[in-house]
Amino acid sequence: MKISDNGILRCGEMMAYYDISGCYILRPNAMKIWNIMRTYFDAVLEKAEVDENYFPLFVSASVLEKEKDHVQGFAPEVAWVTKAGKSDLNVPIAIRPTSETVIYPYFSKWIKSHRDLPLKLNQWNNVVRWEFSKPTPFIRSREFLWQEGHTAHATEEDADNEVGLVLEVLDHYRHLYEEYLAVPVVKGMKSENEKFAGARYTTSVEAFIPETGRGIQGATSHCLGTKFAKMFDIKFTNKEGKNELVWQNSWAYSTRTIGVMIMTHGDDKGLVNPPKVAPIQVIVIPVPFKDADTKEISKACCAVKDALREAGIRAKEDLSDNYSPKWKYSHWEMKGVPLRIEIGPRDLAKNQVRTVRRDNGVKADVPRVGLVEHVKELLGKIQQNMFDVAKQKRDDACVVVKTWDEFVEALGQKKLILAPWCDEAEVEMDVKRRTKDEVGAAKTLCSPFDQPEIPEGTLCFASGKLAKKWTYWGKSY
Amino acid sequence: MKISDNGILRCGEMMAYYDISGCYILRPNAMKIWNIMRTYFDAVLEKAEVDENYFPLFVSASVLEKEKDHVQGFAPEVAWVTKAGKSDLNVPIAIRPTSETVIYPYFSKWIKSHRDLPLKLNQWNNVVRWEFSKPTPFIRSREFLWQEGHTAHATEEDADNEVGLVLEVLDHYRHLYEEYLAVPVVKGMKSENEKFAGARYTTSVEAFIPETGRGIQGATSHCLGTKFAKMFDIKFTNKEGKNELVWQNSWAYSTRTIGVMIMTHGDDKGLVNPPKVAPIQVIVIPVPFKDADTKEISKACCAVKDALREAGIRAKEDLSDNYSPKWKYSHWEMKGVPLRIEIGPRDLAKNQVRTVRRDNGVKADVPRVGLVEHVKELLGKIQQNMFDVAKQKRDDACVVVKTWDEFVEALGQKKLILAPWCDEAEVEMDVKRRTKDEVGAAKTLCSPFDQPEIPEGTLCFASGKLAKKWTYWGKSY
């Protein structure tokens, strides 16, 4: 679904609009999903011996502007503090749009010897990018939450291999999307035009929203090379006693993850939360027909909820007496709870419950005996089905094109396009220009690591030159 | 110890100075302590059904200025964003110094009926107070991390009793200080002058640093009454169908906690971390005398470390070969590791280790058999001893005074002063004025909840009027 359709996000209590344009309130359901992901990623970081730190929100202009490519990429979006109380500051101070320039001057102080490497740090923080294009909750907001990891290494090889974590972290991002959020993503390499400002190369996980026909960058992991090291003079004495520049990497994922999840799974009834991250996994609702023993039914609801909770399932009962069961069904469907359990007089008599899946609406009568195990399995099935359905939709939206005409046609049909490309920055710029007015500017999403074979002599769909690789193209968020 | 003495903080790798005055880098050891406390407090919040949310960093001027007392308190320290990219903003936007005015307009939208109450929210975030007085790491910084809780209730009674959490949360703050950081604190009520800007009343936990003779507010929990509700129009329909204002509370603790811990326990050798929050609880160091079997000793060190880790103790070994054992002792003492284990050839032969406590330097030979249990106990003893010693020092620094002369004398002697007071704001202002030039301005810290008896006819030490309560006074951070 499109984000902010029909106030679904607000009703789903994921976010609320705020009186400053482009800023949004993250409500408890969004924070619960965020924290579940954070717990996973913190364990990853601990295992990889990445330490948590916290650098300031502010960065001085002179430091921010040190790495030219980097600042060019971010300058148009930087928010500036120029006043405190009633006093004008002597020098304006920037709010971090990302922390490379905040952190690296200190890498230069802390790294002296090869014994200080690798240095691996991460922080959980807010960043500000004052975008002037249309803001969208979760997807493109002026302030957002993320983690940013920064590492320094003795050699190019270390930066590129598993010590450097670039591809390892990227795979954990994939894991978060696919296993937690049930969103299929493609791992790949960004083009020269689309890489991070100042990076040697950028890898990413890319998702696609079939309904809007737009790709979306899910998270990125960058190899920075020695560019920042040169600018910030980050050198170490190697084992031979010589001074060398460090090789650096950085990587981040943000609250955008939640937006991609919402767009991938949401439907006409509202949110659909994958069980693994759902703040409430099971909602238990009493269905007291006329003359039924309301008290016994409520008791059964609580007992079921308690049993589920004891087994570690995030269950809740809704015993409120001012709404009808039907109203409650819609309410909890809108909030995206993956599984509903209904208990009425007939269920009570038969010692069973009625289960209703949010993902496909399938209903079933399930005996109370063995219910907890059954629910566990069912949640696993829902998680898998949500991924499978999303993957099928994504795959259905994907076409392989070989010519410009096919490309333009596919773009008009909101497709995710895989095309042979000459990998020239100028050609990508040209594609952007040529598609801008017709169907909306297309760009590269990524060149997948998992490359189909490229027969000799295959030509670039756009330039007619020899193609070097398969690349995903599309309109994007 | 005084914070920032001899670069101890930097060497202890708790923080680093940053190129913007008043902003500091929180390094991994500080973040580990912060996260251990956060884990405790998050569990408290979950049990109390306080939901986590995240409100924006920015607040518009018109909203910030709505509650007059509140804005007067914070206005001099507010940082203003006036530019984004190259454009001037139409209206300057403030960075939150705290989030009452950020959050409460939305309480007004979300709270409609008595069924929506109580509303209990918390967020973990950064706030900015652009202080112009001398900044100190952890204690007074321009940006700091904290949690801020905000609740709304149907009645004054609910706001004041356990539903409102004011005193419950305050006791958890005491718990964090006393049980985690081994810092004794006093729970009490702030004076009219010292209460939170806009609050009905403010409660706090107060610590005292004998070495500097200054009190320090550890954390605060406020009863806001209906003041913000009036300004932001936060009303609900009660059970009788009538509109009423909500009663509100807010409470916060910040990274200042870590600063208080450092000042309380630090000594000439560096930091002393209480075991409960120590990032490393036990450091294991090999002591290979000449001709000793270095390999076997290293192996023993690793085995001990592994056994401790398996039991959930945060242990680490230092096998680096470029430093002497003596250098390592100083290094890990400076970092504040509560317990050192040394293993030399003699220990190896006797199947024992040498333990050295950071808090009191006591050394002991301990058999390898049963070592893990022994270390667990020892860490508990160190934790308790650190608290006992700190409490003894604090108590020794406390004097009861009854006259102005005694008060001034005690103040000159860097004492924590308990005095009978008439509880009049004007008198506190007067005490501040009268002490300012002589020995440094004194103010109230708090009136302890645990009040000694006040004999009838006892007079205020400052005004000579009838005393209403015992109150702690002192210079303060």
Boltz contact constraints between the chains, C-beta under 6 A:
constraints:
  - contact:
      token1: [A, 18]
      token2: [B, 56]
      max_distance: 6.0
  - contact:
      token1: [A, 19]
      token2: [B, 60]
      max_distance: 6.0
  - contact:
      token1: [A, 20]
      token2: [B, 58]
      max_distance: 6.0
  - contact:
      token1: [A, 20]
      token2: [B, 60]
      max_distance: 6.0
  - contact:
      token1: [A, 23]
      token2: [B, 56]
      max_distance: 6.0
  - contact:
      token1: [A, 23]
      token2: [B, 58]
      max_distance: 6.0
  - contact:
      token1: [A, 25]
      token2: [B, 55]
      max_distance: 6.0
  - contact:
      token1: [A, 26]
      token2: [B, 54]
      max_distance: 6.0
  - contact:
      token1: [A, 27]
      token2: [B, 53]
      max_distance: 6.0
  - contact:
      token1: [A, 28]
      token2: [B, 51]
      max_distance: 6.0
  - contact:
      token1: [A, 28]
      token2: [B, 53]
      max_distance: 6.0
  - contact:
      token1: [A, 31]
      token2: [B, 52]
      max_distance: 6.0
  - contact:
      token1: [A, 31]
      token2: [B, 53]
      max_distance: 6.0
  - contact:
      token1: [A, 51]
      token2: [B, 28]
      max_distance: 6.0
  - contact:
      token1: [A, 52]
      token2: [B, 31]
      max_distance: 6.0
  - contact:
      token1: [A, 53]
      token2: [B, 27]
      max_distance: 6.0
  - contact:
      token1: [A, 53]
      token2: [B, 28]
      max_distance: 6.0
  - contact:
      token1: [A, 53]
      token2: [B, 31]
      max_distance: 6.0
  - contact:
      token1: [A, 54]
      token2: [B, 26]
      max_distance: 6.0
  - contact:
      token1: [A, 55]
      token2: [B, 25]
      max_distance: 6.0
  - contact:
      token1: [A, 56]
      token2: [B, 18]
      max_distance: 6.0
  - contact:
      token1: [A, 56]
      token2: [B, 23]
      max_distance: 6.0
  - contact:
      token1: [A, 56]
      token2: [B, 143]
      max_distance: 6.0
  - contact:
      token1: [A, 57]
      token2: [B, 126]
      max_distance: 6.0
  - contact:
      token1: [A, 57]
      token2: [B, 143]
      max_distance: 6.0
  - contact:
      token1: [A, 58]
      token2: [B, 20]
      max_distance: 6.0
  - contact:
      token1: [A, 58]
      token2: [B, 23]
      max_distance: 6.0
  - contact:
      token1: [A, 60]
      token2: [B, 19]
      max_distance: 6.0
  - contact:
      token1: [A, 60]
      token2: [B, 20]
      max_distance: 6.0
  - contact:
      token1: [A, 76]
      token2: [B, 85]
      max_distance: 6.0
  - contact:
      token1: [A, 79]
      token2: [B, 81]
      max_distance: 6.0
  - contact:
      token1: [A, 79]
      token2: [B, 84]
      max_distance: 6.0
  - contact:
      token1: [A, 80]
      token2: [B, 83]
      max_distance: 6.0
  - contact:
      token1: [A, 81]
      token2: [B, 79]
      max_distance: 6.0
  - contact:
      token1: [A, 81]
      token2: [B, 81]
      max_distance: 6.0
  - contact:
      token1: [A, 82]
      token2: [B, 82]
      max_distance: 6.0
  - contact:
      token1: [A, 83]
      token2: [B, 80]
      max_distance: 6.0
  - contact:
      token1: [A, 84]
      token2: [B, 79]
      max_distance: 6.0
  - contact:
      token1: [A, 84]
      token2: [B, 130]
      max_distance: 6.0
  - contact:
      token1: [A, 85]
      token2: [B, 76]
      max_distance: 6.0
  - contact:
      token1: [A, 126]
      token2: [B, 57]
      max_distance: 6.0
  - contact:
      token1: [A, 130]
      token2: [B, 84]
      max_distance: 6.0
  - contact:
      token1: [A, 143]
      token2: [B, 56]
      max_distance: 6.0
  - contact:
      token1: [A, 143]
      token2: [B, 57]
      max_distance: 6.0
